[in-house]
Amino acid sequence: MATITREEFFTEFRGIKEELKNYAQEKAEKFWTKEDLTQEEVFTAIEQRVWLEIAYVFFLGKQINDYWKEFDRTTVTALCKHMWEEAHHYEIICRVLEKHGYTAPTEPPAQHLGWENLHWEALGKDRACAVAVWNCSETSTTTTHDIVIENCRRIGLPDLARCYETIKKDEEFHARLGEMIVEKYVVTDEHIENAIWGARRLREEMIHYYDTIYPVNEAV
């Protein structure tokens, strides 16, 4: 028997997502609204952030390949759409990186290997555990898009702002999709145990992630 009920799982799961959304927003506001924010600081953050886009192509491809027979048809096709959009995000941001003289990442940033490894570990557990992990991760970004878009324009990066306008729209769909899959497919005690394990671990990784990509020296 699971150590928590399904109702308790969803209470904690959604609580973790809200905590991460608030944390991400706070870190993003402190970083992006700095009066002396430079384009070099922005692209240093973006080089790390854009890896998540292509990483999700790999994760979703593995999930579809391994578990597609356990999902209904509309879920499978929605996951395919999600995967294509992540590839598109990687492409459009990398074009901007290269335009400004930076390099598109082709391997996980060393400081985010915990995030990377957690997703692969979750994929090996069951059909919904990995969704619980990526849903927490992706939902956490939804409070940061307007901040990113506004301040990209403020410091003279309208091309990057346009990328994040596209990403903002797509990520709203991704967040809803992940929530729907978790609601529909976390049904057994084992699913509950695996999904809450993944969400709790993801919480730790995302706090580290935002601390790393959005470093801000606190006033003493």
KATA-V991540 format. One record per backbone hydrogen bond with DSSP energy under -0.5 kcal/mol. CO is the residue of the C=O (numbers start at 1). NH is the residue of the N-H. E is the energy in kcal/mol with one decimal. If there is no record, write none. Layout:
BEGIN
CO|NH|E ; CO|NH|E
END
This chain:
BEGIN
5|9|-2.5 ; 6|10|-2.3 ; 7|11|-2.0 ; 8|12|-2.4 ; 9|13|-3.4 ; 10|14|-2.4 ; 11|15|-1.6 ; 12|16|-2.5 ; 13|17|-1.8 ; 14|18|-2.3 ; 15|19|-2.5 ; 16|20|-2.4 ; 17|21|-2.4 ; 18|22|-2.3 ; 19|23|-2.3 ; 20|24|-2.9 ; 21|25|-2.3 ; 22|26|-2.2 ; 23|27|-2.5 ; 24|28|-2.8 ; 25|29|-2.6 ; 26|30|-1.9 ; 27|31|-1.9 ; 28|32|-3.2 ; 29|33|-1.7 ; 31|34|-1.1 ; 34|37|-1.5 ; 38|42|-1.9 ; 39|43|-2.7 ; 40|44|-2.0 ; 41|45|-1.8 ; 42|46|-2.6 ; 43|47|-2.4 ; 44|48|-0.9 ; 45|49|-2.5 ; 46|50|-3.0 ; 48|51|-0.7 ; 48|52|-0.5 ; 49|52|-1.1 ; 50|53|-0.9 ; 50|54|-1.1 ; 51|55|-2.6 ; 52|56|-1.7 ; 53|57|-0.8 ; 54|58|-1.5 ; 55|59|-2.6 ; 56|60|-2.6 ; 57|61|-2.1 ; 58|62|-2.2 ; 59|63|-2.5 ; 60|64|-2.9 ; 61|65|-2.4 ; 62|66|-2.5 ; 63|67|-2.6 ; 64|68|-1.7 ; 67|70|-2.2 ; 67|71|-0.6 ; 68|71|-1.1 ; 72|76|-2.1 ; 73|77|-2.4 ; 74|78|-1.9 ; 75|79|-2.3 ; 76|80|-2.0 ; 77|81|-2.0 ; 78|82|-2.6 ; 79|83|-2.5 ; 80|84|-2.4 ; 81|85|-2.5 ; 82|86|-2.0 ; 83|87|-1.9 ; 84|88|-2.2 ; 85|89|-2.4 ; 86|90|-2.2 ; 87|91|-2.2 ; 88|92|-2.6 ; 89|93|-2.2 ; 90|94|-2.3 ; 91|95|-1.9 ; 92|96|-1.3 ; 93|97|-2.6 ; 94|98|-2.7 ; 95|99|-2.1 ; 96|100|-1.6 ; 97|102|-2.9 ; 98|101|-1.5 ; 109|112|-2.2 ; 110|113|-1.3 ; 112|116|-2.1 ; 113|117|-3.2 ; 114|118|-2.0 ; 115|119|-1.5 ; 116|120|-1.6 ; 117|121|-2.5 ; 118|122|-2.6 ; 119|123|-2.0 ; 120|124|-1.0 ; 121|124|-0.6 ; 122|125|-1.5 ; 122|126|-1.1 ; 126|130|-0.9 ; 128|132|-2.3 ; 129|133|-1.8 ; 130|134|-2.7 ; 131|135|-2.6 ; 132|136|-1.6 ; 133|137|-2.0 ; 134|138|-2.9 ; 135|139|-2.3 ; 136|140|-1.4 ; 137|141|-0.6 ; 138|141|-1.1 ; 139|142|-1.4 ; 140|143|-0.6 ; 141|144|-2.0 ; 141|145|-0.7 ; 144|148|-2.4 ; 145|149|-2.9 ; 146|150|-2.5 ; 147|151|-2.0 ; 148|152|-2.2 ; 149|153|-1.7 ; 150|154|-1.7 ; 151|155|-1.8 ; 152|157|-3.4 ; 153|156|-1.3 ; 157|161|-1.9 ; 158|162|-2.1 ; 159|163|-1.3 ; 160|164|-1.9 ; 161|165|-1.4 ; 162|166|-1.6 ; 163|167|-2.3 ; 164|168|-2.3 ; 165|169|-1.5 ; 166|170|-2.0 ; 167|171|-3.1 ; 168|172|-1.3 ; 169|173|-1.0 ; 170|174|-2.1 ; 171|175|-2.6 ; 172|176|-1.7 ; 173|177|-2.6 ; 174|178|-2.5 ; 175|179|-1.9 ; 176|180|-2.3 ; 177|181|-2.5 ; 178|182|-2.4 ; 179|183|-2.5 ; 180|184|-2.3 ; 181|185|-2.8 ; 182|186|-1.9 ; 185|187|-1.3 ; 188|192|-2.3 ; 189|193|-2.4 ; 190|194|-2.7 ; 191|195|-3.1 ; 192|196|-2.4 ; 193|197|-1.8 ; 194|198|-2.3 ; 195|199|-2.4 ; 196|200|-2.4 ; 197|201|-2.1 ; 198|202|-2.6 ; 199|203|-2.0 ; 200|204|-1.3 ; 201|205|-1.9 ; 202|206|-2.9 ; 203|207|-1.9 ; 204|208|-1.9 ; 205|209|-2.3 ; 206|210|-2.8 ; 207|211|-2.1 ; 208|212|-1.7 ; 209|213|-2.7 ; 210|214|-1.8 ; 212|215|-0.6 ; 216|218|-0.6
END
